[in-house]
Amino acid sequence: MTSEETPHFHCPLPIDEYTHVLLAHGGGGRLMHRLIEGLFLPMFHNPTLATRHDGALLECGDRKLAFTTDSYVVRPLFFPGGDIGTLAVNGTVNDLAMCGAHPLCLSSGFILEEGFSVASLRRIVQSMSQAAREAGVQLVTGDTKVVDRGKGDGVYINTAGIGVVMADRLIAPASVEPGDAILLSGDIGRHGIAIMAVREGLAFETTIESDCAPLAAPVLALLKARIEVHCLRDLTRGGLASALVEIAEAAQLHIGVRESAIPVREDVRGACEILGFDPLYVANEGRFVAFVAWRDAERALSLLLSHPLCAGAALIGSVGTEPQGLVTMRSSIGAERIVDMLSGEQLPRIC
Amino acid sequence: MTSEETPHFHCPLPIDEYTHVLLAHGGGGRLMHRLIEGLFLPMFHNPTLATRHDGALLECGDRKLAFTTDSYVVRPLFFPGGDIGTLAVNGTVNDLAMCGAHPLCLSSGFILEEGFSVASLRRIVQSMSQAAREAGVQLVTGDTKVVDRGKGDGVYINTAGIGVVMADRLIAPASVEPGDAILLSGDIGRHGIAIMAVREGLAFETTIESDCAPLAAPVLALLKARIEVHCLRDLTRGGLASALVEIAEAAQLHIGVRESAIPVREDVRGACEILGFDPLYVANEGRFVAFVAWRDAERALSLLLSHPLCAGAALIGSVGTEPQGLVTMRSSIGAERIVDMLSGEQLPRIC
């Protein structure tokens, strides 16, 4: 491989080499991982956190629970296909689903900026209420803080969620096995492009809407059908590429994907070309990858295809052993390149 | 009563009458309650939220869980007796304790401002780690977002927590009964004054430190001794007064307290006089009130007094029936006045 083929393949400095936080520390790429690995993991050291999954798994009496949190700082607050409220519910519901859990309830913490419009707040709260209804979860506890004018950005929302784990076996990068099939639940890149279009005032021929949606139903359908699911990951900040790299590194296995198998809508591909983005790195809010035992791959794919939210699902690749810890992608003309995380920042505040 | 005696006894406008969010909407007083009652409760309508307790109670298999969240936006980030990290752990641990729950684990969501000092972040994360160790909880899952320079205030932290309910009966305002004794776990007003002193650059003869501390141990000691605990509430934003008013209103009972029984340190009282604050409304982060069956009052008080964090505990009053839904305070010279929530804002961003 040459450096031209892998423009992002270098290691930024460890967290201690930075004296100040950069936007890229929150971007879902290499720098954010340095922050997590260099500061949060060693300081909060415990076995649950160390699994580095979308959520924590907790034994609680006769149940196994999943517990997860996300803060939402998306800009703009309203975009085609959703708003910060939709995102705050679906994002956390999806993190629970990625643990193989049935989402039970959410908390919501609002940080409001003094002077924020009450009408906008009402609209956002309404979106959260509707998204919760659609996802089958309840918003059961909450908190509101107000910060001075100029010290916030309208509204930030944190949600945390609890789910009941429905999977018999551990769904996590550590469970991925050589030979696993990798399924992608649909076309990629829509959320990031929807946000970017509003932010930059771009108009495309069609309005590209965010794919923001709750993913628990298709995941639970796989588990109910006793598909042997090894790992699940929703594709948010950092896109498909970052999710696959994280899993390959954590599992210390090789992930190989075929570029032609990865669905990207024509309008999204066009927008990416105009903006200079690679759809592999663009954020999604209603897409996931499932690593399943190879013998279950076809059955899993047809189950996904039968679900309205996964109508574009595809088998995009498989897991091997070498080169260990790397993701490679074969292009339609047969060239293979290494896929790495972004080291910097593609699109800040996308969720 | 005259209006001079009850300066805050008027109803501000309902949430719909405000077009923009005010700082006071996050202040823990009347305006925040209007926001909760006028917007969040009706929109997120469900029986769990409707109990309006510090946390939600959830049946989960053979266990009953408590679930709660808080965002922390305190200014300054570091203050005598703690920092935003200590607060973020203890605040949520205490909300779980107030549900009669043994705190199990916390999530943490960081919203960092671009340019925030990594050394300060490290110090805060270290405080969280130490506070978690002292409170016996684990930080098991987390999230980091970065917002643009000027769109945050260094760092905001959200924590959510899960606890296992240890109480046999529901600990909530609805369980308060006429005749209940009201115990206060120690002297009030230290957290608010500690913050204010730093913020305004005031120097008192002694440094007043925040009372920030985890309250699960004394609460669980009461439960273990089978004290009949009816309601618990930690005294944060809005102070002792707001906590008592909330409970009196929710229980539709009368709460009577004696001013002389409420411990306030001399230096705190002096600082309050200088600043024009009423200690009843000043925030605390390591104090709570316990409503217990009268026959258990003495035993509960001596249990609290034996705990280092509650060395200044006192019996401050009792519950009656009339005047329904009101809190009254008898002064040392025998005059009785109504205690109400603040309608506006005493001290923004205190936690």
Interface residues (C-beta under 8 A of the other chain):
Chain A: I15 D16 Y18 T19 H20 V21 L22 L23 A24 H25 G26 G27 M32 L35 I36 L39 F40 M43 F44 N46 T48 L49 G55 A56 L58 C60 G61 D62 R63 L65 F67 T68 T69 D70 S71 Y72 V73 L104 C105 S107 S108 G109 F110 I111 L112 E113 E114 G115 F116 S117 V118 A119 L121 R122 V125 Q126 M128 S129 A132 Q138 L139 V140 T141 G142 D143 T144 K145 V146 V147 D148 G150 K151 G152 D153 Y156 N158 A160 I162 V164 P348 R349
Chain B: I15 D16 Y18 T19 H20 V21 L22 L23 A24 H25 G26 G27 M32 L35 I36 L39 F40 M43 F44 N46 T48 L49 G55 A56 L58 C60 G61 D62 R63 L65 F67 T68 T69 D70 S71 Y72 V73 L104 C105 S107 S108 G109 F110 I111 L112 E113 E114 G115 F116 S117 V118 A119 L121 R122 V125 Q126 M128 S129 A132 Q138 L139 V140 T141 G142 D143 T144 K145 V146 V147 D148 G150 K151 G152 D153 Y156 N158 A160 I162 V164 P348 R349
